[in-house]
Amino acid sequence: MTARVTAPVAGVYLLISLAVFAVVRKHVAEPYMDEIFHCPQAVRYCQHRFNDWDPMITTLPGLYLLSVLLLQPFAWITGIELGEMCSDVSALRAVNLLLGAATVPLLFACLKAVHFGHLRGNPLSAADRAALWTNAVTVAAFPLLFFFNFVYYTDAPGTFFVLLTLVLSLGGGGGDRRHLGGAAAGAVAVLMRQTN
């Protein structure tokens, strides 16, 4: 496998993810399974009603806070009220789609550290780089992980922040700075899902 395969492998993953997202959007237009709890809670957070909590929800509020942070710029750009934007289940699911796609480069970095013992320094051969990207996409496409990129659950953001914790701890900056970044990402991971 050559370096020319690297971008297409990641691109194909993204295109397949977008196609699956479109199919889910068409056929599962209403909140599905636990989304019946998560979506209304996200709407409340998007309306800045942070003290209004559904007692049926057993996770910490990281998913809802992250949704506000990620969707607010789109609300400003489009002129749509944030609470109205969050009322669309597809907008909330798009948060997970974005984070699911962002796990691929994090998986690449983790695999690089595991197989080559570093995140920086010695450049990889084209074949090694292509193999790592292919393996990262293969892991990201694992059905138990891939499915949750298309629904509004805590799995995709939780996985993203756990991987970010690992990547920052392994190679972000020098000395204690890398551990501080890793600790901060780890704290956010726990806010997404307390079992992280």
ZITA-V798391 format. One record per residue. N is the residue number from 1. PSI is psi in whole degrees, -180 to 180 (none if undefined). OMEGA is omega in radians with two decimals (* if undefined). Layout:
BEGIN
n=N psi=PSI omega=OMEGA
n=N psi=PSI omega=OMEGA
END
This chain:
BEGIN
n=1 psi=137 omega=-3.08
n=2 psi=174 omega=3.13
n=3 psi=-26 omega=3.13
n=4 psi=-18 omega=-3.14
n=5 psi=-23 omega=-3.03
n=6 psi=-57 omega=-3.11
n=7 psi=-44 omega=3.12
n=8 psi=-36 omega=3.13
n=9 psi=-49 omega=3.12
n=10 psi=-37 omega=3.12
n=11 psi=-41 omega=3.11
n=12 psi=-42 omega=3.09
n=13 psi=-46 omega=-3.13
n=14 psi=-44 omega=3.12
n=15 psi=-42 omega=3.10
n=16 psi=-41 omega=3.11
n=17 psi=-44 omega=3.13
n=18 psi=-39 omega=3.11
n=19 psi=-45 omega=3.11
n=20 psi=-41 omega=3.10
n=21 psi=-44 omega=3.14
n=22 psi=-40 omega=3.12
n=23 psi=-45 omega=3.11
n=24 psi=-43 omega=3.14
n=25 psi=-39 omega=-3.11
n=26 psi=-44 omega=-2.99
n=27 psi=-18 omega=3.13
n=28 psi=69 omega=-3.03
n=29 psi=-20 omega=-3.14
n=30 psi=159 omega=3.10
n=31 psi=139 omega=-3.03
n=32 psi=137 omega=-3.14
n=33 psi=-122 omega=-3.05
n=34 psi=-8 omega=3.05
n=35 psi=-24 omega=3.13
n=36 psi=-21 omega=3.04
n=37 psi=-44 omega=-3.04
n=38 psi=-42 omega=-3.07
n=39 psi=-49 omega=3.09
n=40 psi=-34 omega=3.11
n=41 psi=-40 omega=3.10
n=42 psi=-40 omega=3.11
n=43 psi=-44 omega=3.12
n=44 psi=-43 omega=3.11
n=45 psi=-39 omega=3.11
n=46 psi=-23 omega=3.05
n=47 psi=8 omega=3.13
n=48 psi=31 omega=3.06
n=49 psi=71 omega=-3.01
n=50 psi=-18 omega=3.14
n=51 psi=-4 omega=-3.12
n=52 psi=103 omega=-3.00
n=53 psi=134 omega=3.07
n=54 psi=117 omega=-3.10
n=55 psi=-11 omega=3.10
n=56 psi=-15 omega=-3.12
n=57 psi=128 omega=-3.07
n=58 psi=2 omega=3.13
n=59 psi=164 omega=3.06
n=60 psi=167 omega=-2.98
n=61 psi=16 omega=-3.08
n=62 psi=-42 omega=-3.13
n=63 psi=-42 omega=-3.07
n=64 psi=-40 omega=3.09
n=65 psi=-43 omega=3.11
n=66 psi=-39 omega=3.11
n=67 psi=-42 omega=3.09
n=68 psi=-47 omega=-3.12
n=69 psi=-41 omega=-3.09
n=70 psi=-33 omega=-3.09
n=71 psi=-22 omega=-3.12
n=72 psi=-46 omega=3.11
n=73 psi=-37 omega=3.11
n=74 psi=-35 omega=3.08
n=75 psi=-42 omega=3.10
n=76 psi=-45 omega=-3.09
n=77 psi=-43 omega=-3.07
n=78 psi=-15 omega=-3.10
n=79 psi=11 omega=3.12
n=80 psi=136 omega=3.06
n=81 psi=135 omega=-3.08
n=82 psi=-43 omega=3.12
n=83 psi=-38 omega=3.10
n=84 psi=-42 omega=3.12
n=85 psi=-42 omega=-3.11
n=86 psi=-14 omega=3.06
n=87 psi=-16 omega=3.09
n=88 psi=113 omega=-3.10
n=89 psi=-30 omega=3.13
n=90 psi=-35 omega=3.10
n=91 psi=-42 omega=3.11
n=92 psi=-41 omega=3.11
n=93 psi=-30 omega=3.12
n=94 psi=-29 omega=3.05
n=95 psi=-47 omega=3.13
n=96 psi=-36 omega=3.09
n=97 psi=-45 omega=3.12
n=98 psi=-48 omega=-3.12
n=99 psi=-34 omega=3.07
n=100 psi=-43 omega=3.10
n=101 psi=-36 omega=-3.12
n=102 psi=-13 omega=3.08
n=103 psi=-23 omega=-3.09
n=104 psi=-51 omega=3.10
n=105 psi=-30 omega=3.08
n=106 psi=-41 omega=3.06
n=107 psi=-40 omega=3.08
n=108 psi=-48 omega=-3.12
n=109 psi=-41 omega=3.12
n=110 psi=-44 omega=3.12
n=111 psi=-38 omega=3.10
n=112 psi=-44 omega=3.14
n=113 psi=-40 omega=-3.12
n=114 psi=-46 omega=-3.04
n=115 psi=-26 omega=-3.07
n=116 psi=-1 omega=3.03
n=117 psi=17 omega=3.12
n=118 psi=160 omega=3.03
n=119 psi=-19 omega=-3.14
n=120 psi=177 omega=3.04
n=121 psi=-135 omega=-3.00
n=122 psi=124 omega=3.12
n=123 psi=149 omega=3.12
n=124 psi=153 omega=3.00
n=125 psi=161 omega=3.13
n=126 psi=-40 omega=-3.13
n=127 psi=-42 omega=3.12
n=128 psi=-43 omega=-3.14
n=129 psi=-46 omega=3.14
n=130 psi=-40 omega=3.12
n=131 psi=-41 omega=3.13
n=132 psi=-43 omega=3.11
n=133 psi=-42 omega=3.13
n=134 psi=-43 omega=3.11
n=135 psi=-39 omega=3.12
n=136 psi=-44 omega=3.12
n=137 psi=-38 omega=3.12
n=138 psi=-45 omega=3.11
n=139 psi=-44 omega=-3.14
n=140 psi=-27 omega=-3.13
n=141 psi=2 omega=3.09
n=142 psi=127 omega=-2.99
n=143 psi=-40 omega=-3.12
n=144 psi=-23 omega=3.08
n=145 psi=-46 omega=-3.04
n=146 psi=-43 omega=-3.11
n=147 psi=-41 omega=-3.03
n=148 psi=-2 omega=3.03
n=149 psi=-11 omega=-3.01
n=150 psi=3 omega=3.07
n=151 psi=162 omega=-3.08
n=152 psi=81 omega=3.12
n=153 psi=177 omega=-3.11
n=154 psi=-8 omega=-3.02
n=155 psi=-50 omega=-3.09
n=156 psi=-49 omega=3.11
n=157 psi=-35 omega=3.09
n=158 psi=-45 omega=3.12
n=159 psi=-44 omega=3.13
n=160 psi=-49 omega=-3.06
n=161 psi=-29 omega=3.02
n=162 psi=-45 omega=3.10
n=163 psi=-39 omega=3.09
n=164 psi=-39 omega=3.07
n=165 psi=-48 omega=-3.14
n=166 psi=-47 omega=-3.12
n=167 psi=-45 omega=-3.14
n=168 psi=-38 omega=3.13
n=169 psi=-34 omega=-3.11
n=170 psi=-32 omega=-3.00
n=171 psi=-3 omega=-3.10
n=172 psi=110 omega=3.10
n=173 psi=-173 omega=-3.14
n=174 psi=163 omega=3.04
n=175 psi=-138 omega=-3.07
n=176 psi=-21 omega=-3.11
n=177 psi=-39 omega=-3.12
n=178 psi=-36 omega=3.14
n=179 psi=-32 omega=3.08
n=180 psi=-44 omega=3.08
n=181 psi=-43 omega=3.11
n=182 psi=-40 omega=3.12
n=183 psi=-40 omega=3.12
n=184 psi=-46 omega=3.11
n=185 psi=-38 omega=3.10
n=186 psi=-39 omega=3.09
n=187 psi=-41 omega=3.09
n=188 psi=-38 omega=3.10
n=189 psi=-41 omega=3.12
n=190 psi=-37 omega=3.08
n=191 psi=-29 omega=3.12
n=192 psi=-42 omega=-3.06
n=193 psi=116 omega=-3.00
n=194 psi=-17 omega=3.10
n=195 psi=-5 omega=3.09
n=196 psi=none omega=*
END
